[in-house]
Each structure stands twice: as C-alpha cells, then as structure tokens.
Amino acid sequence: MSHDKVDKGSLRIRISGLSNGIHEYDFSAHPSAIGLDGNFTAPVAIHIHLDKAAHQIFFKADISTSGQFECDRCLEGFQQQLKTGYSMLYLYDEEAAAKYQEEEVQIITPDTVYIDPAEDIRQMVLLSVPLKLLCREECKGLCPHCGKNLNLATCTCETHNVDPRWDTLQGLIDH
C-alpha cells in the first residue's frame, strides 16, 4: 500500500502509469475550489482509497467539512459538521459495466490519464446537508405570535388559541 502525495491545487489523481495495488490519497480543498457556496466555511478534507487492478479501479472517498447554516426553527446561525463518502468502480470494459448499477460505475479508456472526483465530491457534500437544519435537536423555535426566540427567553403570549372548529373533537377527548 502506498500513501501518495497529490497536487494541492487539484483533486485529480493520475492513474496513467499507476502500479496495481492499493493507494491512499489525502486532499484538502477550499470549498469554492470544488464549487461549494459561501455556507461552507472549512476546508473539505478528503481521504481516498484507490485499489487498482488490471481491468478496474475501485475508488472510495471519505469526506468531511463544516458549514454555517440557519436553524429552521429559531433562525439562528450555527455550525454543522458534515461527513459523507461514496464509492465508484472505474472499468475499462463496457460489457463488464452492464453488471452494475449505472451510478456505481464509470467507463474509462486505457488512455485515461486522470480521475477527477471534484464534481462527485461536491455533490456528495451537498447531499449530506440535512433537509431539516436544526441548531440542536431540542430547539424550541420562535413564538408564532411575537416572534421571540424561545431558546433565549419565554414570552407571555396566549398559547391556547385553538381553532373553534376543533371544539367538537376536544369534547370527545374530555369524555
């Protein structure tokens, strides 16, 4: 197993002339270098495990970074750690690729010099952002009446404003 150094300005991995076997790569990329927007504040750390054989290359990436987001409940900004990863099988033979899911395999030619995972890494980071962004699981959010952040203070708003159309159902619960 070799632990190869890489060009800091690029995420490309030179596969032309690479010996068969296991190779490890560590990258650190500025978020904007891979097309991530201003929400991403920390360098994107990428560890790549590449296993090259005569007719294929198995590629596995572990990715971590963090971003600055706004909580969906209280609207406060917070830092979120993100960890993700993916695997890809690079094959030199189109017929062999038919055995795999389309998103799990890429066809390359014997003259392919580099593998550039930058776009796949960008997409995986974006997919790792939770749909519901919460500063913490127990976030109380904002008062729906006065807008006060209930994590910081309590408000004196009336909380029993129930739609009168539900009164009949409330009567069933009380019995």
TIFI-245803 format. One line per 4 residues: number of its first residue (from 1); their letters; for each residue x, y negated, z of C-alpha. Coordinates in Angstrom, 1 decimal, always signed. Each point is the difference from the previous one (the first is absolute). Layout:
// TIFI-245803
NUM = a = X,Y,Z ~ ...
This chain:
// TIFI-245803
1 = mshd = +0.0,+0.0,+0.0 ~ +1.4,-3.4,-0.9 ~ -1.0,-3.3,+1.5 ~ +0.4,-2.4,-2.9
5 = kvdk = +0.4,-3.8,+0.1 ~ -2.2,-2.0,-2.3 ~ +0.0,-3.4,-1.7 ~ -1.6,-2.4,+2.5
9 = gslr = -1.7,-2.1,-2.7 ~ -2.0,+2.9,-1.4 ~ -2.0,+3.1,+1.0 ~ +1.2,+1.9,-3.1
13 = iris = +1.7,+3.4,+0.5 ~ +2.4,+1.1,-2.6 ~ -0.9,+3.6,-0.9 ~ +2.2,+0.2,-3.1
17 = glsn = +3.1,+2.1,+1.0 ~ -1.4,+0.7,+3.4 ~ +1.0,+3.4,+1.3 ~ -2.6,+2.6,+0.9
21 = gihe = -0.8,+0.1,+3.7 ~ -1.4,-2.2,+2.7 ~ +0.8,-3.7,+0.0 ~ -1.1,-2.6,+2.6
25 = ydfs = -0.4,-3.7,-0.6 ~ -0.8,-2.9,+2.3 ~ -1.3,-3.3,-1.4 ~ -1.1,-3.3,+1.6
29 = ahps = -2.0,-2.3,-2.3 ~ -1.4,-3.4,+0.5 ~ -3.8,+0.3,-0.3 ~ -0.1,-2.5,-2.9
33 = aigl = +2.6,+2.1,-1.9 ~ -2.6,+2.7,-0.4 ~ -3.0,-2.2,-0.6 ~ -1.4,-0.2,+3.5
37 = dgnf = -1.7,-3.3,+1.0 ~ +0.6,-2.4,+2.9 ~ -1.8,+2.2,+2.6 ~ +3.0,+2.3,+0.0
41 = tapv = +2.7,-1.5,+2.2 ~ +2.6,+2.7,+0.7 ~ +2.3,+1.7,-2.4 ~ -1.4,+3.2,-1.5
45 = aihi = +2.2,+2.9,+1.2 ~ +0.0,+3.0,-2.3 ~ +1.6,+3.4,+0.6 ~ +0.0,+2.2,-3.1
49 = hldk = +0.7,+3.8,+0.0 ~ +0.7,+1.2,-3.5 ~ +0.5,+3.7,-0.9 ~ +1.3,+0.4,-3.5
53 = aahq = -0.1,+3.3,-1.9 ~ +0.7,+0.9,-3.6 ~ -3.6,-0.7,-1.3 ~ -1.5,-2.2,+2.7
57 = iffk = +0.5,-2.6,+2.7 ~ -2.0,+0.0,+3.2 ~ -0.2,-3.5,+1.4 ~ -1.3,-0.8,+3.5
61 = adis = -0.1,-3.6,+1.5 ~ -0.7,-1.1,+3.6 ~ -0.9,-3.7,+0.1 ~ -0.3,-2.4,+2.9
65 = tsgq = -0.6,-3.8,+0.3 ~ -2.3,-2.4,+1.8 ~ -2.3,-2.8,-0.9 ~ -1.8,-3.0,+1.4
69 = fecd = -3.8,+0.5,-0.2 ~ -3.1,-1.6,+1.4 ~ -2.3,+2.0,+2.3 ~ -3.4,+0.7,-1.5
73 = rcle = -1.7,-0.4,+3.4 ~ +1.7,-3.0,+1.7 ~ +1.7,-1.7,-3.0 ~ +3.3,-0.2,+1.9
77 = gfqq = +3.3,+0.8,-1.8 ~ +1.9,+3.1,+1.0 ~ +3.0,+2.1,-1.1 ~ -0.8,+3.5,-1.3
81 = qlkt = +2.6,+2.8,-0.5 ~ -0.5,+2.1,-3.1 ~ +1.4,+3.4,-0.7 ~ -0.8,+2.1,-3.1
85 = gysm = +1.6,+2.3,-2.4 ~ -0.5,+2.0,-3.2 ~ +1.4,+2.8,-2.1 ~ +0.5,+0.3,-3.7
89 = lyly = +1.2,+2.8,-2.3 ~ +2.0,-1.1,-3.0 ~ +0.0,+2.6,-2.8 ~ +1.8,+0.2,-3.3
93 = deea = -2.6,+2.4,-1.5 ~ -3.6,-1.2,-0.8 ~ -1.3,+3.6,+0.0 ~ +1.2,+0.5,+3.5
97 = aaky = -1.7,-3.2,+1.1 ~ -3.4,+1.3,-1.0 ~ +0.0,+2.2,+3.2 ~ +0.0,-3.0,+2.3
101 = qeee = -2.4,-2.8,+0.8 ~ +0.6,-3.0,-2.3 ~ +0.8,-2.3,+3.0 ~ +2.6,+2.4,+1.4
105 = vqii = +2.3,+0.3,-3.1 ~ +1.7,-2.2,-2.5 ~ +1.6,+1.1,-3.2 ~ +3.6,-1.2,-0.7
109 = tpdt = +2.3,+0.7,-2.9 ~ +3.5,+1.4,+0.3 ~ +1.3,-3.4,-1.0 ~ -1.7,-1.8,+2.9
113 = vyid = +2.7,-1.9,+1.8 ~ -1.9,-1.4,+3.0 ~ -3.1,+0.6,+2.2 ~ -1.4,-3.3,+1.2
117 = paed = -2.6,+0.6,+2.8 ~ -0.6,-3.7,+0.7 ~ -3.6,-0.1,-1.4 ~ -1.0,+3.2,+1.8
121 = irqm = +1.5,-1.3,+3.2 ~ -1.9,-3.3,-0.3 ~ -3.3,+1.9,-0.6 ~ +0.6,+2.3,+3.0
125 = vlls = +0.7,-2.9,+2.3 ~ -3.2,-1.7,-1.2 ~ -2.0,+3.2,+0.5 ~ +1.4,+0.3,+3.6
129 = vplk = -1.7,-3.2,+1.1 ~ -3.1,+1.0,+2.0 ~ -3.4,-1.0,-1.4 ~ -1.0,-1.3,+3.4
133 = llcr = +2.7,-2.3,+1.3 ~ -0.1,-0.2,+3.8 ~ +2.5,-1.8,+2.3 ~ -0.7,+2.8,+2.5
137 = eeck = -2.7,+2.7,+0.2 ~ -1.8,-1.6,+2.9 ~ -0.2,-3.4,-1.6 ~ -3.3,-1.7,+1.1
141 = glcp = -0.2,-2.3,-3.0 ~ -1.8,-3.4,-0.2 ~ -3.3,-1.0,+1.7 ~ -2.6,+0.0,-2.8
145 = hcgk = -1.6,-3.1,+1.4 ~ +2.8,-2.4,+1.0 ~ +3.0,+1.6,-1.7 ~ +2.1,+0.2,+3.1
149 = nlnl = +2.7,+2.7,+0.0 ~ -1.3,+2.5,+2.5 ~ +3.5,+1.4,+0.6 ~ +1.1,-3.3,+1.4
153 = atct = -3.0,-1.2,+2.0 ~ -3.7,+0.9,+0.6 ~ -2.7,-2.2,-1.2 ~ -3.4,-1.0,+1.5
157 = ceth = -2.1,+0.7,-3.1 ~ -3.2,+2.0,+0.4 ~ +0.6,+3.5,-1.2 ~ -3.6,+1.3,+0.1
161 = nvdp = -1.2,-1.4,-3.3 ~ -1.7,+3.1,-1.3 ~ -2.0,-0.1,-3.1 ~ -3.7,+0.2,+1.0
165 = rwdt = -0.7,+2.6,-2.7 ~ +1.9,+2.5,+2.2 ~ -2.2,-0.5,+3.1 ~ -2.2,+3.0,-0.9
169 = lqgl = +3.1,+2.3,-0.1 ~ +1.2,-1.5,+3.3 ~ -3.3,+1.0,+1.5 ~ +0.6,+3.6,-1.0
173 = idh = +3.4,+0.1,+1.6 ~ -1.4,-1.5,+3.3 ~ -2.6,+2.9,+0.4
